[in-house]
Amino acid sequence: MGQYKNILVYAMVNLGDVLLTTSATALLRKAYPNAKITMMVRPVVREAIENNPLIDDVILFDYKAKQNSIGKMWHMVQRLKKRNFDLAISYDRKLRPALLCWLAGIPTRVGPDKVFDDVPSRVPWFYTDTIPIRHDLVKTLQAETYQEIIRGFTGIEGHEVPVMARLTDESRMKAEGLLMKLSKAEKRIALCVKGTFELKTWPKAYFAEAVKQLAKEYDASFFIVGAPGDREYADEVIKEMAPVKVQNFCGDTTLVDLASLVSMVDLFVTVDTGATHIAATTGVPMVVMYGCTNPDRWHPYNKNARVLTSGESCCPCHVAADGCPSAPNPACLWNVKPEMVLKECRSLLS
């Protein structure tokens, strides 16, 4: 195992995936405790990586497959050259960042032979070391797939957990300020009601039924978290939850604020999305409803998490909701019943 001092890792993927790669970076940190580790990510996930205890520096690359000009690519190549990295590790097997590292002349470039699917790819041509991933991707936690890249290259053993950016005093104060808007109650229950696409989004009527029943059984206050673009949808769900009072905090938090906020609640009820993996790093008791995605692969790293899936034979899938054979009520979502969710909520709340 070489002694690398200046390491670049990159993941040009979505929030949840980037957060899961931090478990692999934790292994890398153990292998090279004195190295400087820089992470290249898309701007949308920067808050999860900046001020992260595992990461020394961040490079932002606005990866848009059809919009990156040659000039912009070449500018990034020059930036990377000036940094004199001696090792680059890919977590995503995307072409452009692999090409950037090759053009920048980083001497050792490591990546997996597969990480999301088994589709043949020419991207490993740009690696000096290609790490074979021998396990079944669908049946293995994605964080373990990322860690296998590091284990395969360094020879280090063990398993690590994802790590969120440090929770600041400012984020805690912001969270406390939001919680003051809730009615005083014995329990605080956070909800995330919208996934990144339709086949991740549990039905509005089911969320309403579950919240109404929880309100009957517990002295609890409720609020919804999410991105700014989720606010309108959250308002629609809140209407169905009436007369239970539910606050809409969508768009009111940064990613670090969100982590602070969910760390202060008694229960988080959520669909499978990036917020799920942020919340998991806090250890909050949580119930997660899966639609077309597979919890064997995307289970949050949290011993207090309970995951629910109907285990449809057609899952996992990547079709649009209107292309689902059981549309307009996809079986993977509608067969995860409110009573299933309530059972796990009761167990965690008691």
C-alpha positions in Angstrom: 0.0 0.0 0.0 1.6 3.3 -1.1 1.9 6.2 1.2 -0.2 8.9 -0.4 -0.3 12.4 1.0 -2.6 14.4 -1.2 -5.8 12.6 -2.1 -8.8 13.5 -4.2 -12.0 11.6 -3.9 -15.1 12.4 -6.0 -18.8 11.6 -6.2 -20.8 13.5 -8.8 -24.0 12.0 -7.6 -27.0 13.0 -5.5 -27.1 13.9 -1.8 -27.9 10.5 -0.3 -25.2 8.8 -2.3 -22.6 11.4 -1.5 -23.4 11.1 2.2 -23.0 7.3 1.9 -19.6 7.7 0.3 -18.3 9.3 3.5 -18.3 5.9 5.1 -15.7 4.9 2.5 -13.8 8.1 3.1 -13.7 7.2 6.8 -11.9 3.9 5.9 -9.6 5.9 3.6 -8.8 8.2 6.5 -7.8 5.2 8.6 -5.6 3.9 5.8 -3.8 7.3 5.4 -4.2 9.2 8.6 -1.8 11.9 7.7 -3.0 12.6 4.2 -4.9 15.6 3.0 -8.3 14.5 1.6 -10.1 16.8 -0.8 -13.6 15.9 -2.2 -15.0 17.0 -5.5 -18.8 17.2 -5.5 -21.6 19.0 -7.2 -22.6 22.4 -5.6 -26.0 21.1 -4.5 -24.4 18.8 -1.9 -21.7 21.1 -0.6 -23.3 21.6 2.8 -23.0 17.9 3.7 -19.2 17.9 2.8 -17.9 21.4 3.9 -16.9 21.3 7.6 -17.1 17.5 7.5 -14.6 16.0 10.0 -13.4 13.5 7.3 -12.8 16.1 4.6 -10.0 18.7 4.5 -11.0 20.6 1.4 -13.8 20.7 -1.2 -13.8 21.3 -4.9 -17.1 22.1 -6.6 -17.8 20.9 -10.1 -21.2 21.7 -11.6 -21.6 18.5 -13.5 -24.2 18.7 -16.2 -23.5 16.0 -18.8 -24.6 18.0 -21.9 -23.6 21.5 -20.7 -20.0 21.4 -19.7 -18.0 23.4 -22.3 -14.5 22.4 -23.3 -13.3 25.6 -21.7 -14.9 24.8 -18.4 -13.5 21.3 -18.4 -10.0 22.6 -19.3 -10.2 25.2 -16.5 -10.9 22.3 -14.0 -8.0 20.3 -15.4 -5.7 23.2 -14.7 -7.1 23.5 -11.1 -6.5 19.9 -10.5 -2.9 20.0 -11.9 -2.0 22.9 -9.6 -3.2 20.9 -6.6 -0.6 18.1 -7.3 -2.8 15.2 -6.1 -1.0 11.9 -5.9 -4.1 9.7 -5.7 -7.7 10.1 -7.1 -10.5 7.8 -6.1 -13.8 7.6 -7.9 -17.0 6.6 -6.1 -19.3 7.0 -9.1 -17.7 5.7 -12.3 -18.8 8.8 -14.3 -16.9 9.7 -17.4 -16.1 13.4 -17.1 -14.5 13.4 -13.6 -12.4 10.3 -14.6 -11.3 12.2 -17.8 -10.5 15.3 -15.7 -8.2 13.3 -13.4 -6.5 11.6 -16.4 -5.9 14.9 -18.2 -4.6 16.4 -14.9 -2.0 13.7 -14.7 -2.9 12.4 -11.3 -0.5 9.4 -11.2 -2.7 6.9 -9.4 -6.4 6.8 -10.3 -8.7 4.3 -8.7 -12.3 3.3 -9.4 -14.7 0.4 -9.3 -15.5 -1.9 -12.2 -19.2 -1.4 -11.2 -21.0 0.6 -8.5 -24.5 1.3 -9.6 -25.1 -1.3 -12.3 -23.3 -4.0 -14.4 -23.5 -2.1 -17.7 -20.2 -2.3 -19.6 -18.3 1.0 -19.5 -15.1 2.5 -20.9 -14.7 4.7 -17.9 -12.3 2.2 -16.2 -9.9 2.8 -19.1 -9.0 6.1 -17.3 -8.1 4.3 -14.0 -4.7 3.0 -13.2 -6.3 0.6 -10.7 -9.8 -0.9 -11.2 -11.3 -2.5 -8.1 -13.6 -5.5 -8.7 -16.9 -5.4 -6.9 -17.8 -9.0 -6.4 -21.0 -8.8 -4.4 -24.5 -8.4 -5.7 -25.2 -4.7 -5.9 -28.9 -5.0 -5.4 -28.6 -7.0 -2.2 -25.8 -5.1 -0.6 -25.9 -1.8 1.2 -24.6 0.9 -1.1 -22.3 2.3 1.6 -20.6 -1.1 1.6 -20.1 -1.0 -2.1 -18.3 2.3 -1.7 -16.2 0.9 1.2 -15.3 -2.1 -1.0 -13.4 0.3 -3.3 -11.2 1.5 -0.4 -10.8 -2.0 1.0 -9.9 -3.4 -2.4 -7.3 -0.7 -3.1 -5.7 -0.3 0.4 -6.1 -3.7 1.9 -7.6 -2.2 5.0 -10.3 -4.1 6.7 -13.4 -3.1 8.7 -16.6 -1.1 8.2 -17.4 2.5 8.9 -20.6 4.6 9.0 -21.6 7.7 7.0 -20.6 11.1 8.6 -22.5 14.3 8.2 -20.9 17.8 8.3 -20.4 19.1 11.9 -23.5 20.4 13.5 -22.8 24.1 14.4 -24.1 26.2 17.2 -25.8 28.3 14.6 -27.7 25.3 13.1 -28.8 24.2 16.6 -30.1 27.7 17.3 -32.0 27.7 14.0 -33.5 24.3 14.8 -34.5 25.4 18.3 -36.2 28.5 16.7 -38.2 26.4 14.4 -39.3 24.0 17.1 -40.6 27.0 19.1 -43.2 27.4 16.4 -44.8 24.0 17.3 -47.5 23.5 19.9 -46.1 22.3 23.2 -46.4 18.6 23.4 -44.7 15.5 24.9 -43.5 14.2 21.5 -42.1 15.9 18.4 -42.6 14.0 15.2 -40.9 15.1 11.9 -42.2 14.0 8.5 -40.6 14.0 5.0 -43.5 13.4 2.6 -42.0 13.7 -0.9 -39.3 11.7 -2.6 -37.2 12.7 -5.5 -39.6 11.0 -7.9 -43.2 9.7 -7.8 -42.4 6.0 -7.1 -40.6 7.1 -3.9 -43.5 9.2 -2.6 -45.9 7.5 -0.2 -49.6 8.3 -0.9 -50.9 11.6 0.7 -54.0 9.7 2.1 -51.7 7.2 3.8 -49.6 10.0 5.4 -52.8 11.7 6.6 -54.2 8.5 8.1 -51.0 7.8 9.9 -50.7 11.3 11.4 -54.3 11.5 12.4 -54.0 8.2 14.3 -50.7 9.2 16.0 -52.4 12.5 17.1 -55.1 10.5 18.7 -52.7 8.2 20.6 -49.9 10.6 21.6 -49.6 14.2 22.8 -47.4 15.1 19.8 -46.6 18.1 17.6 -45.8 17.5 13.9 -43.9 19.2 11.1 -42.7 18.5 7.6 -39.2 19.0 6.3 -38.0 19.1 2.7 -36.5 21.2 0.0 -38.0 24.6 -1.1 -39.5 22.9 -4.1 -41.4 20.4 -1.8 -43.3 23.2 0.0 -46.4 23.3 -2.2 -46.8 19.5 -2.1 -46.3 19.5 1.6 -49.2 22.1 1.9 -51.4 19.7 0.0 -50.6 16.9 2.4 -51.2 19.1 5.4 -54.7 19.9 4.1 -55.5 16.2 4.1 -54.1 15.9 7.7 -56.7 18.4 9.1 -57.7 19.0 11.8 -54.3 17.9 13.1 -52.0 21.0 13.0 -48.8 20.4 11.1 -46.1 22.9 10.4 -44.4 23.2 7.0 -40.7 23.8 7.3 -39.8 22.8 3.7 -37.1 25.2 2.5 -36.5 26.6 6.0 -33.3 24.7 6.6 -29.9 24.1 5.2 -28.7 20.5 5.2 -26.8 21.1 8.5 -29.9 22.8 10.0 -31.9 19.8 8.9 -29.5 17.4 10.7 -29.7 19.5 13.9 -33.5 19.7 13.6 -34.2 16.0 13.3 -31.7 15.2 16.1 -34.1 17.0 18.4 -37.2 15.0 17.7 -38.6 11.8 19.0 -39.5 10.2 15.7 -38.9 10.8 12.0 -41.3 9.3 9.5 -40.0 9.5 6.0 -39.8 8.3 2.4 -36.5 7.1 0.9 -34.7 10.3 0.1 -31.5 12.3 0.9 -33.0 13.6 4.1 -33.3 10.0 5.3 -29.6 9.5 5.1 -28.9 12.9 6.8 -31.2 11.9 9.6 -29.6 8.5 10.0 -26.3 10.1 11.0 -28.0 11.6 14.0 -29.3 8.3 15.3 -32.9 9.5 15.5 -35.7 6.8 15.7 -37.1 6.7 12.2 -39.6 4.8 10.1 -38.8 4.7 6.3 -41.3 3.7 3.6 -39.8 2.3 0.4 -41.5 2.2 -3.0 -39.6 1.1 -6.1 -36.2 1.2 -4.3 -34.8 -1.7 -2.4 -34.0 -1.3 1.4 -31.5 -4.1 1.1 -29.4 -1.6 -0.8 -30.6 1.7 0.5 -31.3 1.0 4.2 -30.2 4.0 6.3 -27.1 3.4 8.5 -29.0 3.8 11.8 -29.7 1.1 14.4 -32.9 3.0 15.3 -34.3 2.8 11.8 -37.2 0.6 10.8 -37.8 0.1 7.1 -41.0 -1.0 5.4 -41.4 -2.4 1.9 -44.1 -4.5 0.2 -41.4 -6.5 -1.6 -43.0 -6.4 -5.0 -41.6 -8.8 -7.6 -41.1 -5.9 -10.0 -38.9 -4.0 -7.6 -36.4 -2.4 -7.8 -37.4 -0.5 -10.9 -36.7 2.8 -12.6 -39.9 3.3 -14.6 -41.9 6.5 -14.5 -45.0 6.3 -12.3 -47.4 6.4 -15.3 -45.4 3.5 -16.8 -45.9 1.3 -13.8 -48.1 -1.8 -14.5 -50.2 -1.0 -11.4 -50.6 2.7 -12.1 -52.3 4.9 -11.0 -51.8 3.3 -7.6 -48.3 1.6 -7.7 -48.4 -1.5 -5.7 -44.9 -0.9 -4.2 -46.3 2.2 -2.5 -50.0 1.4 -1.9 -49.2 -2.0 -0.3 -47.2 -0.4 2.4 -50.2 0.3 4.6 -50.6 3.0 7.3 -51.1 0.3 9.9 -47.7 -1.1 9.1 -46.2 2.3 9.6 -48.1 2.9 12.8 -47.0 -0.4 14.3 -43.3 0.7 13.9 -44.1 4.2 15.2 -45.7 2.9 18.3 -42.7 0.6 19.0 -40.2 3.4 18.6 -42.2 6.0 20.6 -42.7 3.6 23.5 
